[in-house]
Amino acid sequence: MYHRIITMAEVQLHEEINKLNQKVDKILFVLAGDEDLGQQGLARRVDAIDKWIQEKKIHDAKMIAISSGISGLAIYILDFYIMMKGNQ
């Protein structure tokens, strides 16, 4: 039976690989999240924020359109009122 002696350099290399593996796991957790813990990752958060921004832009555009319509109608009514008052 062959027994191989593990050198100190191999032990240190193994420890470094384990440390790097833990760091990669943490990075993955931050980016992807953990569904079991109910933790959203950055990718999902960015998607949710992007969706919210798009909805906000649509809402703002609708409010601007409504405001413009109401302003136009108010000007029309005011002009009509002034015209009718001037004819009396």
Steps between C-alpha positions, in 0.01 A plus 500: 500500500629837399483786753571845378625767736307826475729799495445824684463681167214267405327564832534875455375474143199299618423763766525781244268314264248457782517873581448589134211256479332667798546842341351378173204354691443837670516683167253253349267546798510879456437482125249216484349507850358202684140400439494273807577799721279732300803712414491678165826535317627813335392379157136467609511828689632682194225341288235608752635855514517515120137386478398761760681774304321403178162501676583839654587644159168377357311643798677836466425511126132433569489776763664746260250409227205540737635832629550627148148397405345666804705816442395515137136449591519768772650749253230419246223549761660823623530637146138406432391673822697815412356498148142463632550770762641735233196451277258617769 
